[in-house]
Amino acid sequence: MSALLCLAAAALFLYVMVYYGAFRGARCCSSAQLKGKTVIVTGSNTGIGKATALDLARRGARVILACRDKDRAEAAAFDIRRDSGNLQVLFMQLDLASFKSIRNFAETFLRTEPRLDILVNNAGVMGPGRTDDGFGMAFGVNHLGHFLLTGLLLERLQRCGPSRVVTVAALLHRLGGVDFPLLTVNKDVVSAQSTWNNFQAYCSSKLCNVLFTRELANRLEGTTVTCYSLHPGVVYTELCRSLSPWLQILIVPFAKLFFLDPEGGSQTTLHCALQEGIESLSGRYFSNCALQQVGAKGRDDALAKKLWEVSERLTGLS
């Protein structure tokens, strides 16, 4: 058994070396400038979100850091203003685990900001717990939180078009599923909370991101708002900070060696937010700054429509 485990570990090591050695170099090549444009990036006090916000600030955008933690977000805003030379970077409080907070954020934003040109649904969590509204944390934050936020801001996006909605999903959407009867009973896409179930809930929330983007594109057809979902690559960020300590001990050294850094992980997000000529691909899924095929469930229009209708009911958006 030990020999088989060693062989499997060696095969995994070789796979990661070859795969990420070959594909970690993709960069957003857009030269777009964003002076006069306003962008929201959720979860932008750290990781991919912060790297995304910094790049957009360097292009002249007014950047709203939509984050839960005030102190960390204000520190990030200071860093981005310093590094970009752009003073139009500010924090607005948003807790995606609370429908009340999302509605308060949207109300404040719509009252104080006349434009919205790009919405980047970047924030993501993996781990145990429940949202303020009783939903499983990954499903509630990663999907329902962004679903409600986008819905509340959609009219402003349409008024300021051409505009874009970019949602950070993951390759792991291929392992996800949506069990609607279970969701009705348990307010989650998994039946219980354990390390494995938390991982499965994350995968399912990323499938929901893909399906949400697909249905949003269908509903926005003929408008000047386009939307895209994406896999950012395997990135060393704080996403797994809520994993058990022994899992972190196993993952962190490996991650530091082989995973993308946040700047590298932000490139496909930036491609979807900025690249000229991809408007006809609204609703599609990108990885490595290129169009990619999603898993079979992610191409199911009936599933996407049902998820939208259920999400409207759960968030009170309908």
Phi, psi and omega in degrees: 000318182296324179295320178295319179296318178297319179296317179296318179296319179295321178295318178296318179299314180296318179301311181297317180301314183288311186296308184280338172293327182277331191243004184278359187266358183296135181230148172291124185256007180292138176258016184302138173252149191237022179301131182088356180259153178239136184230140169250133173234116178280150179060043190256019177273353182201168169061217182301319182299317179294318178297321177296313181298321180297314179298316181294324177294321178297336178273002173098005182287155164276117190247124177260118175273105183265100190220162180276316187271110185299312184296314181291323180289321178293324175295319178295318179299319177299313180301315184291319176299318180295314186282336182260340187073011182255116181276353182271052178233120184217158181263136169229130187289132179210120174249106183289353175270011181219116177299324179298315179296319180297316180294322177295318178300311182298319179298315179295315181299311183295332179281329189251342185241121183283343185233155164210115185253327179219128173247119179252107177275086189258325189302143178205147178228153172223122179153184185280176174109174180233150175285173178300335182262009172091005181272154173305141191300312183295313179296317183293318181276305189294321180256295188299320180299313180288327176300311181294316180301312180298317180299321181289335183258359189296320181298321179293321176299318180294322181291333184257011184302156006288132182222170186221148170243121182242122183241123181279109177259220178190155175303331181294355175301336181295339181264001185268171176201165178232108179261097186295318176301319177296319179299321179296318184281316192254354185055034178201166180264003173231159188274339182205175180248119175208175180302315180292315180296325177295321176295315180296322178296321177297312178303317181292324178294327178286327171298319177299322176301316180294315180294320177302314180297320180297313181288324177300317178298319178299319182285336181262005181303132181091356177260181179262014176255127176241161184215152186213146169245164187201158168255120185279356191100174176270112194242139176276098178228192180270012184305321186267020183297340180266003176289162180297151183304322182291328176291321179296321178299322179286320190276319191300311180300318178298316182297318182297328181283320195240341185276160176293151170277168184303323179297315177297322180288344180274352191293320180287326173302313180295322177301313181291329181282333194236333191297129178286147172087006180257009184301326180290350181260019179305136180092352186269177189241135184237153172206145179056036179060033179210155177296135179227158176277139176269169175296166185303318181295328179288350178255008185272101183296325179294319177295318179298317180294317179295318178300318179300312183296318178294319181294322175302314181294316183293326182268349183075022183277337183287000000 
